[in-house]
Amino acid sequence: MAVAGVFNKLRNTLTSTVSEISAALPGNPLLREYDAGSQVGSAGPKFLWKIYAGTKKSTKAEVSIWVLEKKQLDEFNRSDRELILEIFRKGCLQLTKLKHPRILTVEHGMEESRESIVFCTEPVFASVANVLGKINNFAEVPRDLMSYKLHEVEIKYGLMQLSEALTFLHGSVRMVHGNLCPESVIVNKKGSWKLASFDFCVSNTGTVTEPSYSCKDWDTSLPPAALPNPNYLAPEYILRKFCMTSSDLYSLGVLLYSVYYNGKSLFECSVQDVYRQMPRHADELENLQPSKLEKIPSEVRDHQRMLLNPDPSLRPDADQMSKLPFFDHVGVRTLQYLDTLLQRENLQKSQFFKGMNKVLPQLPKRVIMQRVLPSLTSEFSNPDMIPFVLPNVLFIAEDCSSEEFVGSIFPSLIPVFKLQRPIQILLILLQKMDLLLQKTPNDKVQAHILPMLASALDAPSNQIQELCLTIIPNFSTQLEANAMKNSILPRIKKIFLEGPTTAIRIHALVCIGKIIPNFDRWFVQDEVLPALHKITSREPGILMAMLGVYQTALKTDKLGLNKDVMASKSLPFLIPLSIENTLNLKQYTAFMTVIKEMLQRVEKEQSTKLEQLSRMQLEQDAALSFTRSDPATNNSTDTQAQVADIMSTPISQSEPSQNSVAKQQQQLSLEEKQRLARMKQQERQMKSAGNLQPISTSKPPQNKPMNQTKDLTSNLMQRNLNSMSSSTQRTSMPSMMSSQATSQMMTRPQQTRSNGMTPLQPNSNTMTQQSFPGMMTSQPRPGMMTSSKPTLPGQFNTPMMSQYNSMTSASSWKPTSSGSMSMSTYNGMPKPMQPQNNGFMTSQSRPMMSSAPASNQGSSLNNFLNIQQQRPPINQMQSNVMTSQGGFMTSPMQPTKPTQNLNNQDLLDFLN
């Protein structure tokens, strides 16, 4: 926002200035050739001249436009206005006629219109009066003018320039200026003081040998703009009514006083009281007090008294004044010499420029930028002088900011960058390359400095190439990577491949080794290192330089060579070089050190890679081992694998066979993946269903064959219940056993579920296995379905299952009277949870007797068996499961044969 405000303010100022100029110069012919800018100063009698910055339309050259607006004279009567205008016209015309380096140069003569008088001069900074703080007739004071302070060397050289101007005016032109004062002295853009405002000049009316100058009487009735400044006027103008060349020297003395006293004159005298005040001032000049001149430098104080002497004959002339010791200063002489460079020969210039670096530190920075630098850069048009001038210009650039360098110095250096003759130009630029890169923006570096470096690498001089190769690594980081890759690096490669001398090729290789850390890994491996293989020279210096490039690429983390490049390209190239006969022991040792380090890295990286691959392979085999099977196994093994996967239990703990391991190392087919996905889905469903609940797996098919024997299960169950009821009534159980059995029966289902099977204790007082009618035993019977007894999901207790089968299948086992219990106790047992229909009947899943009366036990069992008969047929994998060596074996369901001569023992066995 601040920047935008500054630009808006600047734009408004320029707009108002242009409007003001256009209003002052309507129809003025000068506007057809020049464009006016902002006001920079004011000068002339009563500061009536307004000075504007301008440019010439055709050449874009910088100029200053002087404007006198006639409306400023509206306060005077017509005769006074005409008198003032006539005085200003005279001064403008006289200034146009005079041509001297110490007099303001007129670029375009006076142009007058109804509204203004205009003429054009060389670029002007301001008048000395403006610099001393007299800001009159300004619309807006420039910022540069407000902060402008004169340095001692500027004052001395400015007074010396005025002395030279008066010398020319008095000696060559035979003219008296008549109004030498701060508003008549102009400071141009370069800082030089120029004499102007010849409005009251007095020409010679006598001969050349005896000049005579006549002046008009002082008319107090005239307006101040029509009279000279009385504060700087010599006493003889008023007291003797004549003037001479020494009258200007008196004005010069007062001007010297005013400069050191910040614009204050020695005496203050008004236009109307000049006749009354001037005699008194003349008397004071006879006995001028030392306190009046205490600010004047001591070395010129005596000459100041002489300049202010009331007697004109005792004053020094202009030529004598210009040769005073006061002006014998190294800075003044330097500035004076720079102003006369065009008159000097090349030999004199070269000697002057060689010693100038000792003078520049004694000069103020603004003086250097305004006065010295323009004179130096003007010599860039002379190629023979550039090697002498260029060091001084770069010395000045060291104290400049980046903005000052880009605005004032760099534009003049652009043509110098393209020169290759004389050769010293490139040498100086290369030596100061760090300064150039530091001060120059990146876009200008790519546009001007980079081509200069490329031309230096292509230079025919070995000295230039070696110097360029030496300094490039110092600022390679400041150049763009693409520019280095596309412009600098190809030329360096050309030098170390085709260089005329061994030394230049070694310098090129060393330069490559220093700059490759700035590139990326792949560029070095693909572009830089392969280029070294093309070098045919086998000098020790070149071999060691190549080894240095490889060593830098090896030890730089950013460029770390991988094992493929080292094993296939680097080592096959370096090993033959290491046994070159030109190498000494130390050089051979250096080669072997790099080679061994490469071998160690290759070994380490390859070992790490193989270990990772082996570990990944083992992890992959372990992850897929449970999906592999031996193709030589039968269908029962496949079914066992499916069932084991469903139950989340491995089929066998034994080691897989060689064929199975071989198959596990193969890639899974699409069908195997599909089967594995289905099995995983079934496993997730069973895990989400919770613990298995007891169900019955004995379910006859719905569509029985015609010749199938009638199933007598329901009748047998009914008969068994009736016999057990009668047996219970005949058997008398002690009363103390009743409560104990009841409590044990309440806890027995929990033991059954937690242990996976019901342990048999025939001699205990607890209820034995035959006390639970309707239970399916593990011993297969003809015509009946036998259910296995799985434990919790994922576990199989094979030894316990075998023990259970052996105990239930014993034909001699008989229930004891102590193992029986009364029906009332049986009826008091809690009703179990209804079994879930999951397709399996385990020995753990024994349906418990309900708490209904004994008379209803048969009907309840019949309903249960009828429900089991009405269940839909299960698939082959969930058919009869028989216990075989701790696993599962499936067999198709066969119709049962009719049971004949079933005795009570058989029924009990069936129920148990």
Salt bridges, closest charged atoms under 4 A:
GLU20 OE2 - LYS50 NZ 3.12
GLU33 OE1 - HIS108 NE2 3.97
ASP35 OD1 - LYS57 NZ 3.69
GLU62 OE2 - LYS189 NZ 4.00
GLU69 OE2 - LYS50 NZ 3.67
GLU69 OE1 - LYS71 NZ 3.89
GLU86 OE1 - ARG89 NH1 3.41
GLU111 OE2 - HIS108 NE2 3.79
GLU112 OE2 - LYS70 NZ 2.84
GLU112 OE2 - ARG89 NH2 2.77
GLU122 OE2 - LYS194 NZ 2.99
GLU154 OE1 - ARG366 NH2 2.61
GLU164 OE1 - ARG102 NE 2.57
GLU236 OE2 - ARG315 NH1 2.87
ASP248 OD2 - HIS170 NE2 2.84
ASP273 OD2 - ARG276 NH2 3.11
GLU299 OE2 - LYS156 NZ 3.70
ASP319 OD2 - LYS323 NZ 3.39
ASP328 OD1 - ARG333 NE 3.50
ASP339 OD2 - ARG102 NH1 3.35
ASP339 OD2 - ARG371 NH2 2.67
GLU379 OE1 - LYS349 NZ 3.49
GLU398 OE2 - LYS432 NZ 2.99
GLU404 OE1 - LYS365 NZ 2.98
ASP458 OD2 - ARG491 NE 2.79
ASP520 OD2 - LYS485 NZ 2.92
ASP564 OD1 - LYS563 NZ 3.15
GLU580 OE2 - ARG538 NE 3.80
GLU597 OE2 - ARG601 NH2 3.54
GLU683 OE2 - LYS687 NZ 3.14
ASP909 OD2 - ARG781 NH2 2.71
